Amino acid sequence: MGDGVFLNLKEKIIAAVEDSLIANGYEPVTVKVVGGSRPVVCIDIERLDGDPVSMDDCVKANNLISVILDVENFINGPYNLEVSSPGDYRLLTKISDFERFCGKDVKLELYAKINGRRKFSGKLTRVAGNANDAVVYLKEECDTDAVELKMPYKNIKKASIKRFF
């Protein structure tokens, strides 16, 4: 399967399982599908109450997701399902993630360079605008001064926070 097929599959999986997970106190954070003769569907979840994800949470979510995927039959043939916590470095995948984690230390990778660079780290200070024109502000620590950078949300290729220190 090509990457485009997996992207479409990821979107279908999220659409199919999101409501059930939310109704049970979880939120899907990321979905990955790793190909092969027996694909592996990897889903990271978070608890809506903010508590750490336990092994029991993963088992419960796995059971919910497994039933849905079997009924929807998105994957032809056998597959493996892995449900886990996003871990210490949680990806920021939606604008609401950036809003939720304002004040946290983040790492960003951009599609297009800003000030000659694609990678930045610092404190996420705020998010402005709506889904179409959102802007993320990052206070990058320099030698003596903190500089706030303005980055269009659409230019962010990858972003993560370190949640536990």
C-alpha positions in Angstrom: 0.0 0.0 0.0 1.3 3.5 -0.8 1.4 6.4 1.6 -1.7 7.9 0.1 -3.7 4.7 0.8 -2.5 4.7 4.4 -3.4 8.4 4.8 -6.9 7.7 3.7 -7.1 4.6 5.9 -5.9 6.7 8.9 -8.7 9.2 8.3 -11.3 6.4 8.0 -10.1 4.8 11.2 -10.2 8.1 13.2 -13.6 8.9 11.9 -14.9 5.4 12.8 -13.4 5.1 16.3 -13.4 8.7 17.6 -17.0 9.0 18.9 -16.8 5.6 20.7 -13.5 6.5 22.3 -14.7 9.9 23.5 -17.9 8.4 24.9 -15.6 6.1 27.0 -13.3 8.9 28.2 -10.5 8.7 25.6 -9.3 10.7 22.7 -7.3 9.4 19.7 -4.1 11.3 19.4 -2.3 9.7 16.5 -2.9 6.8 14.1 -0.2 5.0 12.2 -0.6 2.1 9.8 2.5 0.1 9.1 2.2 -2.1 6.0 3.2 -5.6 5.2 1.4 -8.9 4.7 -0.2 -8.3 8.1 -0.5 -4.5 8.7 -0.2 -3.1 12.2 -2.6 -0.3 13.2 -1.0 1.8 16.0 -3.3 4.2 17.9 -2.1 6.5 20.7 -4.8 7.6 23.1 -5.2 10.1 25.9 -7.6 10.1 28.8 -10.0 13.1 28.6 -9.7 13.7 32.3 -5.9 14.3 31.9 -4.8 11.3 34.0 -2.0 9.2 32.6 -3.1 6.3 30.4 -2.8 3.0 32.2 -2.5 -0.5 30.8 -6.2 -1.1 31.7 -7.1 2.0 29.6 -5.1 0.5 26.6 -6.9 -2.8 26.9 -10.3 -1.2 27.2 -9.7 1.1 24.2 -8.2 -1.8 22.2 -11.4 -3.8 22.7 -13.5 -0.9 21.6 -11.4 -0.2 18.5 -11.0 -3.8 17.5 -14.8 -4.4 17.4 -15.3 -1.2 15.2 -12.4 -2.1 12.8 -13.7 -5.6 12.4 -17.2 -4.4 11.6 -16.0 -1.6 9.3 -13.6 -4.0 7.5 -11.2 -1.2 6.4 -8.3 -3.6 6.2 -8.6 -6.6 3.9 -7.3 -9.6 5.8 -5.6 -10.0 9.1 -4.0 -7.1 11.0 -2.5 -6.3 14.4 -3.8 -3.5 16.6 -1.6 -1.7 19.1 -3.1 0.9 21.5 -0.8 2.9 23.7 -0.1 6.2 25.4 1.5 9.0 23.4 4.4 8.8 25.9 6.6 11.6 27.1 6.8 13.3 23.7 3.2 13.9 22.7 2.6 15.0 19.1 0.5 18.1 18.6 -1.7 17.3 15.6 -4.6 19.8 15.9 -5.0 23.4 16.6 -6.8 22.5 19.8 -3.7 20.6 20.9 -1.6 23.8 20.5 -4.2 25.8 22.5 -4.3 23.1 25.2 -0.5 23.0 25.7 0.2 26.8 25.7 2.9 27.4 28.2 4.7 24.1 27.6 8.0 23.5 26.0 7.7 22.3 22.4 9.7 21.3 19.4 8.6 22.3 15.9 9.6 21.3 12.5 8.4 23.4 9.6 7.8 22.8 5.9 9.3 26.1 4.8 12.2 27.9 6.5 11.7 30.9 8.8 14.9 32.9 9.5 16.8 30.3 7.5 15.7 27.4 9.8 13.2 24.6 9.8 13.6 23.4 13.4 12.7 25.4 16.6 12.3 24.7 20.3 10.9 26.9 23.0 7.8 27.7 25.0 4.5 27.7 23.2 3.0 31.1 24.2 -0.3 31.4 22.3 -2.4 30.5 19.2 -4.3 33.1 17.3 -6.8 32.9 14.4 -9.0 30.2 13.2 -8.5 26.9 11.4 -7.8 28.5 8.1 -5.3 31.1 9.2 -4.1 30.1 12.6 -0.8 31.4 13.8 1.3 29.7 16.6 3.6 31.8 18.7 6.8 30.3 20.2 9.2 32.0 22.6 12.6 30.7 21.7 15.2 30.9 24.4 18.4 32.6 23.2 21.6 33.4 25.0 20.2 36.4 26.9 16.9 37.3 25.5 13.7 35.4 24.7 12.4 36.0 21.2 8.8 35.3 20.3 8.4 33.9 16.8 5.2 33.9 14.8 4.6 30.7 12.7 1.7 29.9 10.4 0.0 26.7 11.6 -0.1 25.5 8.0 3.7 25.6 7.9 4.1 23.3 10.8 5.2 19.8 9.6 5.6 18.2 13.1 5.3 19.4 16.6 5.6 17.7 20.0 5.8 18.5 23.7 7.7 16.9 26.4 5.0 16.2 29.0 6.9 14.6 31.9 10.2 15.9 33.4 
